[in-house]
Amino acid sequence: MKATIRERVVGAKLRDAVPPLYRDEVVKGIDPAGFYTLVLCAHNPRDVIHSAPLIQAFRRLGTPAENGVIVVGTVFTEEALAIAAEHGARIVSLHKAKWTDESARQRQL
């Protein structure tokens, strides 16, 4: 599933820019006057975010906003977490579970 990128979201508006379940977590530690790049991934309860959508999102993304990148999704594979870390992005997820791209693919079969 393709990620949605919002290139410049003011910190004070981040809470309104994400699905309700993520609102409290996304505003932790942000500067209300700062600008953030928001990457919205799949957020259905059974979605596991693989590395491929994040690789594509970071390729599409030009210059990130000055206060950083926030990636939002249900749960991320280890490979997806590594991609986000390479780009200095902060992850906001509903679940913390140990998934790999391969184990998530097997789940879908």
Phi, psi and omega in degrees: 000133183288137178277149176261132181248128171245109193289324182222099178246126178291142184307322180294341182257357182302318182304322182277348185268356182240160176300153186309321183294342183259353191300315181294321183286323186291334183271356180293124175074017180264160175265115182302334180266353182280169178245137184231151170264129183248126177246112181261117178258181180304141182223027171283153185305329182263002182285134171242124184274118178279175179287329185304312179297328178287322176300313179296318181297315180291332174292320181287331184289129175283238177273125179293157178299155187298334180267000174114183183245135175241125180251127185242132177188171184296298179207145186244147175286165178301320180294320178294320177298321179295319178298314179299318180296321178302327182263006178069026182274149174266133180261133172238114182227161177281325186232151172245108180218155181270101176240151168241166177303319182293315181293325177292321177297318179297325179296327183282343182285000000 
